[in-house]
Amino acid sequence: MPTPLVLVSGSGRSGTSSLAGTLKRLGLHVPQPEVEASETNPRGFYEPKWVIDFHKRHLKELALFNIDSRPAAVDLVASYVASGVPSGELREWLAGQLEPEQVVVKDPHAFWFARVWEEVSAELDADLRWLTALRHPAEVVGSREIAYLSSQSDELRLTKETSNVAGWVHAALLTEHAGRRHKRAFVRYGDLLADWRTALEPVQHQLDLSFNTDLDEREPHPVDDFIEPSMRKSQLTWDDVRTPDWLREMAEEVWQLLGALVAEPADEASMARLDQIHEDYKARYADAVALTFDHTKAESTLAGREARDAQRATVANLRRELAEARQSTGGDIGGREAVRILGRAARRRIRGR
């Protein structure tokens, strides 16, 4: 029998950790070691360390952000995946993780390498199933600000709000599309916190999973001490987020359509509309890039000029220090000694930055 492999997906700060932690307490196995808890997530991430390192390493190689709003990012990943490197690494790791009866792997970045997960799972006789955590985009943006941007300037936070909403839309569309060929389920974060048993009852049937408790019995369970409504610290609305009207309206419609998939994960009308929105998003993104061409070109030119000026200043300073050293020693400095002097000067400058 194929091993059930549940991929917990969803935009960061959408409740993926809460969902994965709940499934672990319900008897599913999380591959070890896990990412350790932190100040931003004190209850734990329930995320295999190997998996997060895997995705971070390859996304860094491609110069992609975890939640990247650029439509072109999809083609960049596809070309990279064709090399076979990510597949080989995932195959080697996953082969040693499928002995338990049910495995849960949480990673909000998995949608970038969905094809890799599909191919490797099929080769290893694992039954891949997608479980997506849903949270309103205004709350996600607010939660990301609380976790990552609280110490930044208002200007940066304003820019990131729009970027984060766009990233949420793009990631939501890609994640939804990635799971269409498999068993899948969707869970609203608010529903999970309000009544985890009721929220997970359809998930159990949709993904054909076995839990270590009968959800209908309402018997005390360790999940009761793990999940509580107070975990929902950010309850913002669109009134709290500054973003273009068209982007706000698009994100809201995507949110509503994904909500429809909670009850019926294969609803054809919802999926067709999501496809239309995806095409609209790509067109609007292209318009935005064209509109900001002069700004982007000017910023790139200025950045290049600053880097060049800094390099010239560094060379000039090193030459001056070498001349001073020669003067202090009567000009008797060999090549190796000159290199040592320049090296010491360079290290001093690095420490002084």
TORKE-896648 format. One record per residue: residue in three letters; z, y, x of N, C-alpha, C in turn. Coordinates in steps of 0.1 Angstrom, whole numbers, plus 2048, in hexadecimal, padded with zeros to 3 digits. Layout:
ALAZYXZYXZYX/...
//
This chain:
MET8007F480880080080080080C809/PRO7F88168067F882380D80582A80C/THR809830817816838817814845811/PRO81B84980681A85680081E86180B/LEU81586A80D81887581681688280F/VAL82288980C8228958048228A180E/LEU8178A980D8168B681481C8C180C/VAL8278C781082D8D28088268DF80E/SER81F8E68058178F280A81B8FE801/GLY8159098048189157FD81A920807/SER81892D80381A93880C828939811/GLY82A93D81D83793F82384094781A/ARG84D94481985694B810854947801/SER84E93C7FE84B9387F185492D7EC/GLY85D9297F486691E7F08639117F5/THR85A9107FF8569038058618FC80B/SER86A9038128768FD81887F8F780E/SER8828FE80388A8F97F88848ED7F2/LEU8778ED7F08708E27EA8718D57F3/ALA86E8D780086F8CC80A87D8C780B/GLY8878D080B8948CC80C8998C4800/THR8948C87F58978C07E88918B27E9/LEU8858B17ED87F8A47EE88689B7F8/LYS88A8A180389289980C89E893806/ARG8A589B7FE8B28967F88AF88D7ED/LEU8A288C7E889E8837DD8998767E3/GLY89A8757F18968687F788A8677FF/LEU88287280087687280887A875817/HIS87287082087587282E86E87E834/VAL87588683B87089184386F88D852/PRO86388C85886288886686B89186F/GLN87188B87987A89288287489588F/PRO87989E8978838A889387E8B388A/GLU8878B98838848C487A8868D2881/VAL87F8DC87C8818EA88188F8ED87D/GLU8978F38868A58F78838A690387A/ALA8B19038728B390E8698B591B871/SER8B292786B8B39348718B993E868/GLU8BA94A86D8C09558648B7957858/THR8AA95685A8A095884F8A094D845/ASN8A59418498A59358408B192D844/PRO8BE9318408CA92A8458CC91C83F/ARG8C59198348C690C82E8BD902834/GLY8B490683D8AC8FD84489D8FE83F/PHE8948F98488868FA8458808EC840/TYR8868E18448828D48418738D2845/GLU8708D78508628D78568628D0863/PRO85A8C58648598BE8718558C887D/LYS85D8C888785A8D189284C8CF898/TRP8488C289983B8C089F8308C6896/VAL8318C68898278CB8818258DA882/ILE8318E18828308F088382B8F4891/ASP82E8EC89B8298EF8A981A8EC8A9/PHE8168E28A38088DE8A27FF8E989C/HIS8038EE8907FC8F888A7FC906891/LYS80890989680991689D8019168AA/ARG80190B8B17F990A8BD7EA90C8BA/HIS7E59058B07D79068AE7D39138A7/LEU7DB91989F7D89268997D89308A4/LYS7E192F8AD7E29398B87D59388C1/GLU7D092C8C37C492A8CA7B89318C3/LEU7B89318B67AE9378AE7B09468AB/ALA7BC94B8B07C09598AE7C195C89F/LEU7C69528977C89538897D7955886/PHE7DA95D87B7E795F8767EB95386D/ASN7F895086B7FC9468627F6948854/ILE7F795484F7F19578427E6962845/ASP7DA95E8487D096684C7C696A840/SER7C597783E7BD97B8327AE97B835/ARG7A997884179B97984479496C83F/PRO78A96E83678296383277B95B83D/ALA77796384877095C85377995285B/ALA78795385879094A85F78D93C85B/VAL78893984F78592C84B77A925854/ASP77092D85676592785F76992586D/LEU77292E87277792D88077F91F881/VAL78791C87778F910877786904876/ALA77C90586E7728FA86C76B8F6879/SER7679008807608FE88C7698F8897/TYR7758FD89777F8F78A07838E989D/VAL7848E68907888D888C77D8CE890/ALA7708D38917658CA8947668C58A2/SER76F8CB8AB7718C68B87788B98B9/GLY7808B68AE7878AA8AD7958AA8B4/VAL7988B58BA7A58B68C17B18B68B7/PRO7B18BF8AD7BC8BE8A37BE8B089D/SER7B38AA8997B389D8937BA89389C/GLY7B68938A97BC8898B27CB88B8B3/GLU7CF8978B47DE89A8B67E58968A9/LEU7E089989D7E78968917E788788F/ARG7DC8808927DC8718917E786B899/GLU7E886F8A57F28698AE80086B8A9/TRP8038778A481187A89F813873892/LEU80A87488880C86F87B80D86087B/ALA80685988480784A884815845886/GLY81E84D88C82B84888E83584D883/GLN83085387983985986E838852861/LEU83084885F82C84385283483684E/GLU83E83285684582685384E827846/PRO85483284485C83483785383382B/GLU85983081F85182E81384A83B80F/GLN85184681084C85380C84F85E816/VAL84586581A84786F82584387D81F/VAL84B88782284889581E84789E82B/VAL83C8A582C83A8AE8378388BC831/LYS8418C583583F8D38308398DB83B/ASP82E8E38378288EC84081F8F6838/PRO82390283781B90C83080D90F836/HIS80B90A8437FF90C8497F5901848/ALA7F98F68417F08EA8417E38EC83B/PHE7E18F68337D48F882C7C98FC836/TRP7CD9028417C390584C7BC8F8851/PHE7C48ED8527BF8E18577BF8D684D/ALA7BC8D98407BC8D08357B38C4838/ARG7A78C783D79D8BC8407A28B384A/VAL7AA8B88547B08AF85E7BA8A6858/TRP7C38AB84F7CD8A38497C6899840/GLU7BB89C8397B48928317AF887839/GLU7A888A8447A188084C7AB877852/VAL7B587D8587BF8758607C786C856/SER7CB87184B7D386A8417CB85E83C/ALA7BE8608397B58548357B484A840/GLU7B384E84C7B28448577BF83C859/LEU7CA8428567D783C8587DD83584B/ASP7D48358417D882F8347E483682E/ALA7E484382F7EF84B8287E885281C/ASP7F08528117EB8588047F0867804/LEU7E78708087EA87E8097EB8847FB/ARG7F688C7F97F98927EC7FE8A17EF/TRP7F98AA7E87FD8B87EA8078BD7E0/LEU8118C37E581B8CA7DC81D8D87E0/THR8198E17D88198EF7DB8248F77D4/ALA82B8FF7DC8359087D682F9157D2/LEU83291A7C782D9267C18389317C0/ARG83593D7C583E9487C38369547C1/HIS83A95D7B88329697B582F9717C2/PRO8239767C381F97D7D08289897D3/ALA82D9907C983599C7CB8429977D1/GLU84898C7CD8549877D28529817E1/VAL84697B7E38439767F08439827FA/VAL83B98C7F783A9987FF84899E802/GLY85099F7F785D9A57F986699C802/SER86598F80086D985808869986817/ARG85C98781985798882785C99582D/GLU85C9A08268629AC82B8709AB82F/ILE8789A58268869A382988899B835/ALA88099083788298784287C98C84F/TYR87199384F86A99685B8679A585E/LEU8689AE8548639BC85686E9C6854/SER87B9C28528859CB84E8879D6859/SER8849D38658879DC87087A9E4874/GLN86F9E386D8639E98708619F7869/SER8589FF86E855A0C86884FA0B85A/ASP851A1685284BA1684583CA14845/GLU836A1A84F827A19850822A0B852/LEU829A0485B8269F685D8289ED851/ARG8349F084A8379E883F82D9EA833/LEU8289F783281E9FA8288119F282A/THR80D9F28378019EB83B8039DC838/LYS80E9D783C8109C883B8129C482D/GLU8169CD8248179C98168099C5810/THR8009CE8137F29CB80E7ED9BE815/SER7EF9BE8237EA9B282A7F19A5825/ASN7FD9A682280499A81E800995810/VAL7FD99F8077F899B7FA7EA9957FB/ALA7E199A8047D49958067D698780C/GLY7DF9858167E197881C7E696E812/TRP7EF9738087F496A7FE7E89657F5/VAL7DF96E7F17D496A7E97CB9607F0/HIS7C89637FD7BF95A8057C594C807/ALA7D294C80B7D993F80D7DA937800/ALA7DD93E7F57DF9377E87D19317E4/LEU7C69387E67B99337E27B69277EB/LEU7B89287F87B491D8017BD9117FE/THR7CA9137FC7D39087FA7D09007ED/GLU7CD9087E37C99027D67BD8F97D7/HIS7B38FF7DE7A68F77E07A88EB7E8/ALA7B18EC7F27B38E07FC7B88D47F5/GLY7C08D67EA7C68CB7E47BE8C47D8/ARG7B38C97D57AB8C57CA7A78B67CA/ARG7A58B17D67A08A37D87AB8997D8/HIS7B889D7D57C38947D67CD8957CB/LYS7D688C7CA7E188F7C07E889C7C5/ARG7EC8A47BB7F28B07BE7FB8B57B3/ALA8048BE7B780D8C47AD8118D27B2/PHE8158DA7A98198E87AB8278EA7A5/VAL8308F27AD83D8F57A88409047AA/ARG84490A79F8499187A08569187A7/TYR8589217B18659227B88709267AE/GLY86D92F7A587893379B87C927793/ASP87291E78F87691378787E90978F/LEU87B90779B8828FE7A48919027A5/LEU89390F7A78A19147A88A991479B/ALA8A29167908A89167838AD90977E/ASP8A48FF7808A78F177C89E8E7783/TRP8A38E378F89A8DB7978968CE791/ARG89E8C878989B8BB78288F8BD779/THR88F8C87718848CA7678788CE76F/ALA8798D677A86E8DA7818678CF788/LEU86E8C578D8698BA7958658AD78C/GLU8688AE7808658A27778568A0776/PRO84E8AB77383F8A977383A8A6781/VAL8408AB78C83B8A979983D89A79D/GLN84789479884988679B83E87D795/HIS83A88178982F87978382187D789/GLN81F88A78B81288E79080F88879E/LEU81A8877A78188827B481C8737B5/ASP82086D7AA82485F7AA82E85C7B5/LEU83A8637B58448627BF85085A7B9/SER8588547C286584E7BE8708567C3/PHE87A85A7BA8868627BE8928597BE/ASN89C85D7C58A88557C68B28587BA/THR8AD85E7B08B58617A48AC862798/ASP8B186078C8AA8617808AB87077B/LEU8A187777B8A28867788A688876A/ASP8A587E7618A98807538B887E751/GLU8BE87775B8CC8747598D687F75C/ARG8D18897648DA8957678E789176E/GLU8E68867758F288377D8F488C789/PRO90088F78E90289779A8F98927A6/HIS8F489B7AD8EB8977B88EC8A27C3/PRO8EA89E7D08EB8A77DB8E28B37DA/VAL8D78B27D28CE8BE7D08D58C97C9/ASP8DF8C57C08E78CF7B98EE8D97C2/ASP8F28D47CE8F98DD7D78EF8E47E1/PHE8E38E07E08D98E67E98D18F17E2/ILE8CD8EF7D68C58F87CE8CE9017C5/GLU8CD90E7C58D49167BC8CC9237BA/PRO8CD92A7AF8C59367AB8C79417B5/SER8D39427BC8D594D7C58CC94D7D1/MET8C59427D48BC9417DF8B094A7DD/ARG8AD94E7D18A29577CE8A69667D0/LYS8A696A7DD8AC9777E18A29827DD/SER8959807DE88B98A7DB8859887CD/GLN8889917C48839907B687B99D7B3/LEU8719A07BB86A9AD7BA85E9AB7B0/THR8599B67AB84D9B67A38429BE7A9/TRP8379C07A382C9C87A88309D67AA/ASP83A9DB7A283F9E97A38459EB7B1/ASP8499E17B884F9E27C58469E07D1/VAL8399DD7CE82F9DB7D88249E57D8/ARG8219EA7E38169F47E48099ED7E9/THR7FF9EC7E17F39E57E47E89EA7DB/PRO7DB9E97DF7D09EE7D67D19E77C8/ASP7CC9EE7BE7CD9E87B07C59DB7AF/TRP7B99DB7B57B09CF7B47B79C37BA/LEU7BE9C57C67C49BA7CC7D09B57C4/ARG7D89BE7BF7E39BB7B67DE9B37AA/GLU7D49B77A47CF9B07987C99A279B/MET7C39A17A77BE9947AB7C998B7AE/ALA7D39907B57DF9877B97E69827AC/GLU7E798B7A37EE9887967E797D78F/GLU7D997E78E7D19747877D296778E/VAL7D296779B7D395A7A37E19547A0/TRP7EB95C79F7F895779C7F995078E/GLN7F39577857F29517777EA944776/LEU7DF94477E7D793877D7DE92C784/LEU7E592F78F7EC9247967F791F78D/GLY7FD92878580892477C80291B772/ALA7F691C76E7F09137647EE90576A/LEU7ED9047777EB8F777E7F98F077F/VAL8048F677C8118EF77C8118E4772/ALA80C8E776680C8DD75B8008D475D/GLU7F48D97617E88D17627E18D4770/PRO7E58CD77A7DF8D07887D08CF789/ALA7CA8C97807BB8C77817B48CF776/ASP7BA8DA7717B48E27667A78E876B/GLU79C8E476578F8E876A78C8F7768/ALA7908FC75D78E90B75A795913765/SER7A29107687A99177727A3916780/MET79F90A78379890979078B910792/ALA784911787777918787779927788/ARG78392C78278693A78378C93E791/LEU7949357977999377A478D9377AE/ASP78392F7AC77792F7B577093D7B4/GLN76F9427A776994F7A677095A7AD/ILE77E95A7AB7869647B27859637C1/HIS7839577C67829557D577595C7DA/GLU76A95A7D275E9617D675F9707D5/ASP7669757CB7699837CA7719887D5/TYR77B9817D97849857E477C9867F1/LYS77397D7F476B97D800762989800/ALA75C98D7F47539987F475B9A57F6/ARG7679A67EF76F9B27F17749B47FF/TYR7779A980577C9AA8137719AF81C/ALA7659AA81A7599AF8227579BE820/ASP7599C38137589D18117629D9818/ALA76F9D481977A9DA81F7779DB82E/VAL7729D183476F9D18427649DB845/ALA75A9DB83D74F9E583F7549F383E/LEU75D9F6834762A0383276AA0883E/THR7719FF84477AA03850774A0185D/PHE766A0085E7609FD86B763A08875/ASP761A14871764A1F87B772A1F880/HIS77BA1D877789A1D87A78CA11884/THR787A058817899FA88A7839FC898/LYS776A02898770A048A5777A0E8AD/ALA77CA198A6783A238AE790A1E8B3/GLU798A168AC7A4A108B07A2A078BC/SER7979FF8BC7939F68C77909FE8D3/THR788A098D1785A118DD791A188E3/LEU79AA1D8DB7A6A238E07AFA198E8/ALA7B0A0D8E27B8A038E87B29FF8F6/GLY7A59FE8F679F9FA9037A1A0590D/ARG7A0A129097A2A1D9127B0A1D917/GLU7BAA1B90F7C8A1B9137CAA1091D/ALA7C4A0491B7C69F99247C09FC932/ARG7B4A029317ADA0693E7B5A10945/ASP7BBA1B93E7C2A259457CFA1F94B/ALA7D5A169447E2A109497DFA07955/GLN7D3A019557D09F99617CDA0296D/ARG7C6A0D96B7C3A169767D0A1C97B/ALA7D9A1F9737E6A259777EEA1B97F/THR7EDA0E97B7F4A049837EEA02991/VAL7E1A029927DAA0199F7DEA0D9A8/ALA7DEA199A27E0A259AA7EFA249AF/ASN7F8A209A7806A1F9AB808A159B6/LEU801A099B58039FF9BF7FDA049CC/ARG7F2A0B9CC7ECA109D87F5A1A9DE/ARG7FBA239D6805A2C9DC811A269E2/GLU816A1B9DC822A149E281EA0D9EF/LEU812A089EF80DA019FB80CA0BA07/ALA806A17A03805A22A0D812A26A13/GLU81CA28A09829A2CA0E830A21A17/ALA82DA15A14833A0AA1C82DA0AA2A/ARG820A0CA2A819A0DA3781EA19A40/GLN820A24A39825A30A40833A2DA45/SER83CA26A3E849A24A4284AA1AA4E/THR840A11A4F840A07A5A836A0BA65/GLY831A17A65828A1BA6F81AA16A6E/GLY817A11A6180AA0CA5F8079FEA63/ASP8129F7A688109E9A6D8149DFA62/ILE80B9DDA5880D9D4A4D8019CAA4C/GLY8049BDA4D7FA9B3A4C7F69B1A3E/GLY7EC9A8A3C7E79A5A2E7F299FA26/ARG7F9995A2C80398EA2480E997A20/GLU81299FA2981D9A8A268199B2A1B/ALA80D9B7A1C8089C0A128089B9A04/VAL8049ACA048059A59F78139A49F2/ARG81D9A29FB82B9A19F68309AE9F1/ILE82C9B99F88309C69F382B9C99E5/LEU81E9C69E48179C99D681E9C09CC/GLY8219B39CF8279AA9C68359AF9C1/ARG83D9B49CB84A9B99C78499C59BE/ALA83F9CE9C183D9DA9B98399D69AB/ALA8309CC9AA82B9C899D8379C2995/ARG83F9BA99B84B9B49948549BF98F/ARG8569CA99885F9D499385A9DB987/ARG84D9DD9878479E497B8489DC96E/ILE8469CF9708479C69648559C695F/ARG8609C696886E9C69638719D395D/GLY86A9DE96186E9EB95C8679EF94F/ARG85E9E694A8589E993E8619E8932/
//
